[in-house]
Amino acid sequence: MTRIIAGSARGARLEVPGSGTRPTSDRVRESLFGALESLSAIEGARVLDLYAGSGALGLEALSRGAASAEFVERARQAAAIVRRNAAVVAKAGGLPPGRVHESTAHAFLQRAMGPFDLVFTDPPYDLDDAAMTADLVALAPLLSADAVVVVERARRSTPPDFGAANLEQFREKSYGDTTVWWAEPAPEAKDSERLDQPATESQSR
Protein backbone atom coordinates (compact mmCIF):
# COMPACT_ATOMS: atom_id res chain seq x y z
CA MET A 1 0.00 0.00 0.00
CA THR A 2 1.20 3.49 -0.85
CA ARG A 3 -0.37 6.95 -0.53
CA ILE A 4 -0.79 10.20 -2.42
CA ILE A 5 1.82 12.50 -0.90
CA ALA A 6 0.37 15.97 -1.46
CA GLY A 7 -2.41 17.97 -3.06
CA SER A 8 -6.18 17.73 -2.94
CA ALA A 9 -6.16 13.93 -2.57
CA ARG A 10 -3.32 13.84 -0.03
CA GLY A 11 -3.33 10.68 2.06
CA ALA A 12 -5.50 8.66 -0.36
CA ARG A 13 -4.40 5.03 -0.23
CA LEU A 14 -3.37 3.29 -3.44
CA GLU A 15 -3.26 -0.41 -4.17
CA VAL A 16 -0.02 -1.80 -5.61
CA PRO A 17 0.05 -4.79 -7.99
CA GLY A 18 1.43 -7.89 -6.32
CA SER A 19 3.97 -8.71 -9.03
CA GLY A 20 5.21 -7.64 -12.44
CA THR A 21 5.50 -3.93 -11.60
CA ARG A 22 8.03 -1.79 -9.75
CA PRO A 23 6.29 1.00 -7.78
CA THR A 24 8.20 4.27 -7.47
CA SER A 25 9.18 4.72 -3.83
CA ASP A 26 7.69 7.53 -1.75
CA ARG A 27 11.18 9.07 -1.43
CA VAL A 28 11.65 9.22 -5.19
CA ARG A 29 8.13 10.53 -5.77
CA GLU A 30 8.53 13.28 -3.18
CA SER A 31 11.83 14.45 -4.69
CA LEU A 32 10.52 14.14 -8.25
CA PHE A 33 7.35 16.13 -7.64
CA GLY A 34 9.12 18.79 -5.63
CA ALA A 35 11.37 19.39 -8.62
CA LEU A 36 8.44 19.35 -11.06
CA GLU A 37 6.59 21.93 -8.99
CA SER A 38 9.68 24.15 -8.96
CA LEU A 39 9.49 24.08 -12.79
CA SER A 40 5.74 24.85 -12.74
CA ALA A 41 5.36 21.67 -14.79
CA ILE A 42 2.28 20.20 -13.06
CA GLU A 43 -0.47 22.80 -12.76
CA GLY A 44 -2.85 22.41 -15.70
CA ALA A 45 -0.66 19.79 -17.39
CA ARG A 46 -1.94 17.05 -19.68
CA VAL A 47 -0.20 14.02 -18.20
CA LEU A 48 0.74 10.67 -19.74
CA ASP A 49 1.75 7.82 -17.39
CA LEU A 50 3.32 5.01 -19.45
CA TYR A 51 3.91 1.58 -17.86
CA ALA A 52 1.60 2.91 -15.17
CA GLY A 53 1.80 0.04 -12.64
CA SER A 54 -0.33 1.35 -9.77
CA GLY A 55 -0.79 4.74 -11.48
CA ALA A 56 0.86 6.51 -8.54
CA LEU A 57 2.82 9.00 -10.65
CA GLY A 58 -0.07 10.17 -12.80
CA LEU A 59 -2.44 10.22 -9.83
CA GLU A 60 0.03 12.27 -7.77
CA ALA A 61 0.13 14.76 -10.64
CA LEU A 62 -3.68 14.96 -10.72
CA SER A 63 -3.76 15.54 -6.96
CA ARG A 64 -1.29 18.41 -7.40
CA GLY A 65 -3.25 20.21 -10.10
CA ALA A 66 -2.74 18.48 -13.45
CA ALA A 67 -5.67 18.97 -15.82
CA SER A 68 -5.89 15.38 -17.07
CA ALA A 69 -4.06 12.06 -17.07
CA GLU A 70 -3.85 9.06 -19.37
CA PHE A 71 -2.60 5.78 -17.87
CA VAL A 72 -1.14 3.01 -20.04
CA GLU A 73 -0.64 -0.46 -18.60
CA ARG A 74 -0.59 -3.72 -20.54
CA ALA A 75 -1.12 -6.15 -17.62
CA ARG A 76 -4.84 -6.73 -17.07
CA GLN A 77 -4.58 -7.05 -13.27
CA ALA A 78 -2.46 -3.92 -12.95
CA ALA A 79 -4.77 -1.95 -15.27
CA ALA A 80 -7.72 -2.91 -13.06
CA ILE A 81 -5.80 -1.66 -10.02
CA VAL A 82 -5.08 1.66 -11.77
CA ARG A 83 -8.81 2.06 -12.44
CA ARG A 84 -9.62 1.45 -8.77
CA ASN A 85 -6.88 3.80 -7.61
CA ALA A 86 -8.04 6.49 -10.03
CA ALA A 87 -11.57 6.22 -8.65
CA VAL A 88 -10.28 6.54 -5.07
CA VAL A 89 -8.19 9.61 -5.88
CA ALA A 90 -10.99 11.24 -7.89
CA LYS A 91 -13.38 10.82 -4.97
CA ALA A 92 -10.86 11.98 -2.34
CA GLY A 93 -9.82 15.10 -4.22
CA GLY A 94 -12.87 15.92 -6.33
CA LEU A 95 -10.73 15.31 -9.40
CA PRO A 96 -11.16 13.93 -12.91
CA PRO A 97 -10.46 10.17 -12.75
CA GLY A 98 -8.16 9.97 -15.74
CA ARG A 99 -8.42 7.34 -18.47
CA VAL A 100 -6.83 3.90 -18.29
CA HIS A 101 -5.69 2.13 -21.46
CA GLU A 102 -4.96 -1.59 -21.28
CA SER A 103 -2.28 -1.64 -23.95
CA THR A 104 1.44 -1.85 -24.55
CA ALA A 105 3.08 1.56 -24.41
CA HIS A 106 4.22 1.41 -28.02
CA ALA A 107 0.80 0.41 -29.38
CA PHE A 108 -0.82 3.25 -27.44
CA LEU A 109 1.71 5.79 -28.73
CA GLN A 110 1.01 4.73 -32.30
CA ARG A 111 -2.66 5.74 -32.01
CA ALA A 112 -2.64 8.50 -29.36
CA MET A 113 -3.47 12.09 -30.22
CA GLY A 114 -1.68 14.27 -27.64
CA PRO A 115 -0.34 16.78 -27.01
CA PHE A 116 1.07 15.90 -23.58
CA ASP A 117 2.84 18.33 -21.28
CA LEU A 118 4.22 15.90 -18.69
CA VAL A 119 5.15 12.28 -19.36
CA PHE A 120 6.24 9.61 -16.89
CA THR A 121 7.80 6.46 -18.29
CA ASP A 122 8.89 3.81 -15.82
CA PRO A 123 9.44 0.70 -17.96
CA PRO A 124 10.15 -2.75 -16.57
CA TYR A 125 13.82 -3.52 -16.05
CA ASP A 126 13.75 -6.14 -18.81
CA LEU A 127 12.74 -3.63 -21.51
CA ASP A 128 15.74 -3.49 -23.84
CA ASP A 129 17.41 -0.30 -25.06
CA ALA A 130 16.04 -0.59 -28.61
CA ALA A 131 12.45 -0.83 -27.33
CA MET A 132 13.02 2.12 -24.98
CA THR A 133 14.33 4.20 -27.88
CA ALA A 134 11.43 3.18 -30.11
CA ASP A 135 8.98 4.34 -27.43
CA LEU A 136 10.71 7.72 -27.12
CA VAL A 137 10.68 8.20 -30.90
CA ALA A 138 6.95 7.38 -31.01
CA LEU A 139 6.31 9.71 -28.07
CA ALA A 140 8.11 12.75 -29.48
CA PRO A 141 5.39 13.92 -31.94
CA LEU A 142 2.83 13.80 -29.13
CA LEU A 143 4.64 16.31 -26.91
CA SER A 144 3.83 19.97 -26.44
CA ALA A 145 6.65 22.44 -27.10
CA ASP A 146 7.41 22.83 -23.39
CA ALA A 147 6.84 19.22 -22.33
CA VAL A 148 8.83 17.46 -19.63
CA VAL A 149 9.60 13.74 -20.04
CA VAL A 150 10.68 11.79 -16.96
CA VAL A 151 12.27 8.34 -17.42
CA GLU A 152 12.89 6.05 -14.46
CA ARG A 153 15.10 2.98 -14.91
CA ALA A 154 17.59 0.83 -13.02
CA ARG A 155 20.81 2.69 -12.23
CA ARG A 156 22.77 0.04 -14.15
CA SER A 157 20.70 0.66 -17.31
CA THR A 158 22.05 2.48 -20.34
CA PRO A 159 20.87 6.11 -20.29
CA PRO A 160 17.89 6.72 -22.59
CA ASP A 161 18.77 7.73 -26.16
CA PHE A 162 16.92 11.03 -26.05
CA GLY A 163 18.75 12.32 -29.11
CA ALA A 164 17.09 9.72 -31.34
CA ALA A 165 13.73 11.31 -30.43
CA ASN A 166 14.97 14.91 -30.78
CA LEU A 167 14.78 15.33 -27.02
CA GLU A 168 17.39 16.98 -24.82
CA GLN A 169 18.31 15.74 -21.33
CA PHE A 170 18.50 18.46 -18.69
CA ARG A 171 18.60 16.58 -15.39
CA GLU A 172 19.68 13.23 -13.94
CA LYS A 173 19.48 11.95 -10.37
CA SER A 174 20.06 8.56 -8.75
CA TYR A 175 18.27 7.13 -5.72
CA GLY A 176 19.84 3.85 -4.61
CA ASP A 177 19.52 1.46 -7.56
CA THR A 178 17.12 3.79 -9.44
CA THR A 179 18.06 6.64 -11.77
CA VAL A 180 15.65 9.30 -13.03
CA TRP A 181 16.40 11.18 -16.25
CA TRP A 182 14.60 14.35 -17.34
CA ALA A 183 14.30 15.60 -20.92
CA GLU A 184 12.47 18.19 -23.00
CA PRO A 185 12.02 18.81 -26.72
CA ALA A 186 15.27 20.04 -28.28
CA PRO A 187 15.30 23.77 -29.17
CA GLU A 188 14.74 23.13 -32.87
CA ALA A 189 11.71 20.95 -32.07
CA LYS A 190 10.26 23.69 -29.88
CA ASP A 191 10.78 26.30 -32.57
CA SER A 192 9.13 24.10 -35.20
CA GLU A 193 6.05 23.50 -33.05
CA ARG A 194 5.69 27.16 -32.15
CA LEU A 195 5.68 28.11 -35.82
CA ASP A 196 2.66 25.84 -36.24
CA GLN A 197 0.77 27.40 -33.31
CA PRO A 198 -1.50 30.48 -33.38
CA ALA A 199 0.35 33.66 -32.43
CA THR A 200 -1.98 34.22 -29.48
CA GLU A 201 -1.20 30.90 -27.83
CA SER A 202 1.03 31.32 -24.79
CA GLN A 203 3.66 28.86 -23.59
CA SER A 204 3.65 27.62 -20.02
CA ARG A 205 7.38 27.21 -19.53
PABA-140825 format. One record per atom (N, C-alpha, C): residue in one letter; x, y, z. Coordinates in steps of 0.001 Angstrom, whole numbers, plus 500000, padded with zeros to 6 digits. Example, Ala and Ser with C-alpha at 12.3 -4.5 7.8 and 13.67 -1.06 7.14 Angstrom:
PABA-140825
A513190494310507800A512300495500507800A513200496700507800S512850497750507080S513670498940507140S512900500030507870
This chain:
PABA-140825
M500839498809500000M500000500000500000M500877501245500000T500513502203499172T501200503489499155T500142504588499197R500566505837499304R499628506945499468R499979508092498544I498978508921498247I499215510198497576I499895511113498585I500985511752498166I501825512500499101I501280513895499392A500775514570498359A500366515971498541A499236516314497590G498643517494497828G497587517971496944G496201517684497484S495201517833496627S493816517730497058S493420516323497499A494137515308497028A493837513928497429A494895513373498382R495600514257499060R496677513841499967R496186512783500960G496991511742501112G496668510680502058G495839509552501465A495302509732500265A494505508663499644A495371507421499460R494837506272499856R495604505027499766R495467504399498383L496597503918497872L496634503287496564L497018501816496691E496337500985495925E496744499590495826E497989499488494947V498793498463495196V499981498202494392V499891496783493851P500087496571492553P500050495205492014P501022494289492742G500626493046492917G501428492113493684G502723491710493012S502759491680491680S503966491291490967S503938491896489571G505118491903488935G505208492359487557G505345493851487383T505299494621488476T505504496069488399T506524496474489445R507023497711489332R508027498212490253R507592499601490709P506808499696491789P506294500999492218P507421501976492567T507248503215492164T508197504269492532T508085504533494020S509206504540494725S509179504716496173S508683506106496544D508169506230497776D507694507532498250D508820508567498220R510036508143498553R511176509072498574R511433509636497183V511420508765496180V511653509221494809V510511510118494349R509272509713494639R508129510535494225R508175511913494857E508496511979496135E508528513275496822E509581514192496200S510773513653495922S511827514447495308S511445514846493882L510916513896493139L510522514143491751L509481515238491653F508432515148492470F507349516126492359F507733517480492926G508619517507493902G509124518789494366G509851519532493255A510648518774492491A511371519390491378A510423519817490266L509408518994489972L508440519355488937L507670520612489321E507313520728490583E506591521925491014E507473523163490909S508785523001491159S509684524152491039S509790524626489585L509498523729488634L509487524084487214L508106524543486735S507133524548487634S505736524853487262S505258523923486154A505651522633486262A505356521668485206A504100520846485455I503414521049486593I502279520197486942I500941520907486763E500807522095487258E499528522804487242E498993522913485812G497797522344485596G497154522414484298G497729521497483230A498673520640483601A499345519786482614A498458518642482136R498660518267480889R498065517055480323R499110515955480491V498806514986481333V499800514015481797V499613512674481100L500737512025480791L500740510668480263L501606509825481173D501037508739481715D501755507824482609D501887506482481881L503053506253481271L503315505008480552L503836503943481514Y503537502672481219Y503910501583482141Y503422501957483540A502136502215483663A501598502912484835A501725502136486143G501714500801486105G501795500042487355G500589500302488223S500781500978489351S499671501350490232S499022502667489809G499695503413488910G499210504736488520G499620505842489468A500523505543490408A500860506507491462A501423507813490916L502221507764489858L502822508999489348L501771509907488716G500971509359487815G499933510169487196G498900510669488188L498562509832489166L497563510224490172L498118511293491109E499400511208491432E500030512268492233E499966513592491478A500206513545490165A500130514761489360A498720515335489357L497702514481489220L496322514965489281L496030515618490626S496471514989491704S496242515544493039S496869516922493187R497974517147492483R498711518410492597R498317519434491535G497261519170490782G496749520205489903G496830519954488422A497262518775487988A497257518481486552A495825518492486029A495668518851484761A494328518968484179A493744517615483809S494585516683483374S494106515381482928S495253514382482983A494902513094482934A495936512063482934A495462510848482156E496368510306481359E496148509060480627E497114508028481215F496591506843481528F497399505784482128F497470504609481156V498675504116480898V498862503015479956V499528501857480681E498848500724480704E499360499540481402E498869498297480670R499793497435480267R499411496281479458R498884495109480283A499304494979481552A498882493849482382A497451494068482864R496585493114482611R495164493275482933R494942493541484420Q495615492773485283Q495419492948486728Q495876494338487166A497035494763486679A497540496084487051A496629497184486520A496134497036485284A495231498048484731A493967498178485569A493467497053486075A492285497094486941A492589497831488240I493804497641488751I494203498344489977I494314499845489720V494855500224488555V494919501655488225V493517502253488198R492567501542487613R491193502058487563R490638502262488976R490880501301489851R490383501448491231R491086502605491940N492385502705491762N493123503801492391N492658505155491857A492419505229490558A491956506491489971A490604506898490547A489741505924490766A488433506223491350A488579506725492781V489488506121493539V489722506538494927V490241507971494973V491218508275494126V491813509611494119V490805510654493629A490030510306492619A489011511241492111A488016511595493200K487585510589493956K486619510824495034K487244511635496163A488484511306496535A489142511981497661A489424513447497359G489773513739496101G490176515102495784G489214515875494921G488054515259494578G487129515925493672G487773516189492331L488437515161491790L489269515314490602L488741514486489436P489150514815488213P488844513928487087P489563512600487294P488942511472486939P489542510170487249P490663509756486322G490843510424485224G491838509972484263G491303508796483453R491999508459482380R491582507342481534R492662506274481528V492245505031481656V493167503900481707V493080503128480399H494231502858479796H494309502128478537H495060500826478778E494386499707478581E495038498407478721E495718498093477398S497001498406477320S497718498356476049S499218498373476323T500003497913475367T501439498154475453T501673499641475228A502767500146475758A503078501560475589A503242501910474118H503947501070473370H504221501406471976H502942501416471141A502066500437471364A500801500407470619A499965501641470938F499929502048472194F499182503253472562F499753504479471860L501079504616471869L501706505789471266L501456505873469767Q501266504744469140Q501011504725467702Q499639505310467348R498701505270468294R497343505745467986R496922506970468798A497731507384469770A497359508498470641A497382509819469880M496659510798470428M496532512094469776M497458513154470394G497536513218471749G498317514274472362G497622515630472174P498304516747472454P499661516777472994P499692516550474503F500853516109474993F501068515896476422F502136516860476917D501917517365478124D502840518328478722D503807517683479712L503400516567480295L504216515905481314L504062514405481132V505184513713480922V505150512279480641V506034511544481633F505478510513482245F506239509613483111F506386508281482387T507597507778482280T507798506455481708T508726505670482620D508174504638483207D508888503808484183D508816502355483711P509569502027482644P509438500702482041P510001499607482922P509573498371482688P510153497251483434P511646497130483142Y512379496585484100Y513824496476483945Y514218495666482713D513357494727482299D513747493864481186D513464494481479819L512936495716479776L512740496374478491L514106496738477919D514406496272476699D515741496514476162D515875497936475623D517125498320475338D517406499700474945D516723500072473630A516671499121472684A516042499408471391A514561499705471561A513876498939472431A512449499172472670A512228500503473384M513117500838474322M513017502118475019M513158503272474025T514123503160473131T514330504202472123T513134504314471187A512595503168470776A511426503184469887A510244503877470551D510066503669471851D508982504339472573D509195505850472597L510430506285472840L510710507721472881L510485508369471514V510890507674470456V510683508204469102V509190508331468795A508402507326469208A506949507376468988A506289508449469846L506856508708471023L506307509711471929L506540511137471439A507682511392470836A508113512755470525A507066513597469792P506384513068468757P505394513916468058P504167514250468891L504004513589470030L502828513803470874L503081514826471981L504278515399472006L504643516314473087L504339517765472732S503948518533473738S503833519972473559S505239520574473506A505341521817473075A506654522445472900A507431522525474199D506750522665475322D507414522825476612D507248521596477503A507066520443476908A506836519218477674A508068518820478483V507789518086479561V508828517457480370V508597515952480321V509658515207480007V509601513744479964V510506513203481057V509941512369481923V510683511790483042V510791510282482819V512024509769482774V512271508339482580V512926507779483827E512344506713484355E512892506046485536E513317504634485145R514576504310485415R515103502981485090R516101502559486162A516548501307486068A517587500828486977A518869501633486770R519582501888487848R520807502689487768R521826502062486819R521819500746486714R522772500042485852R522380500107484374S521180500607484074S520701500662482690S521478501689481873T521501501483480568T522050502479479657T521152503715479685P521715504916479739P520871506113479709P519984506133478465P518783506659478579P517886506720477406P518529507491476256D518257507050475034D518772507725473843D517799508841473448F517833509923474211F516919511028473953F517160511665472592G518421511688472156G518748512322470891G518022511704469716A517787510397469765A517090509722468664A515671510242468500A515100510776469587A513735511307469569A513708512832469534N514869513450469261N514967514907469218N514575515528470560L514970514824471630L514784515328472983L516150515661473572E516144516519474567E517388516978475180E517326516753476688Q518281515983477226Q518311515741478672Q518750517008479404F518078517303480529F518501518463481310F518684518159482794R518440516909483193R518601516578484609R518750515068484742E519521514651485745E519678513232486062E519943513106487557K519260512155488202K519478511954489633K519270510487489981S520154509963490830S520058508565491252S519582508470492694Y518776507437492944Y518269507131494283Y518499505631494486G519559505269495213G519841503853495386G520099503201494042D519315502156493712D519521501459492438D518631502004491320T518007503162491553T517124503786490556T517723505106490083T517656505348488785T518058506644488230T516873507253487490V516706508552487651V515647509299486971V516306510307486033W515922510236484765W516403511178483748W515254512100483339W515570513362483082W514596514354482656W514996514872481277A514013515077480420A514302515601479085A513172516513478626E513446517286477610E512474518187477004E512736518225475502P511768518681474708P512022518809473277P513243519689473013A514084519250472073A515265520039471717A514832521393471166P515691522408471259P515303523769470833P514712523830469440E515275523073468486E514745523132467127E513340522536467048A513054521532467896A511712520948467928A510719521945468506K511131522664469544K510260523686470125K509941524774469104D510981525234468403D510778526304467428D509829525863466325S509980524611465867S509127524100464796S507676524055465234E507426523596466473E506047523501466953E505447524881467132R506223525822467625R505687527160467853R505311527847466540L506034527542465478L505680528108464183L504321527623463707D503948526419464169D502664525838463763D501511526278464651Q501799527017465748Q500768527401466694Q500272528806466397P499001529116466776P498500530484466624P499343531464467411A499491532652466910A500348533658467567A499867534018468951T498558533845469222T498018534221470518T498200533169471582E498679531981471194E498796530900472173E500047531120473006S499889531095474331S501029531323475207S501661529995475596Q502926530043475968Q503658528856476408Q503768528887477922S503691527691478523S503650527624479979S505014527624480619R506075527293479847R507381527212480468R508457527559479447
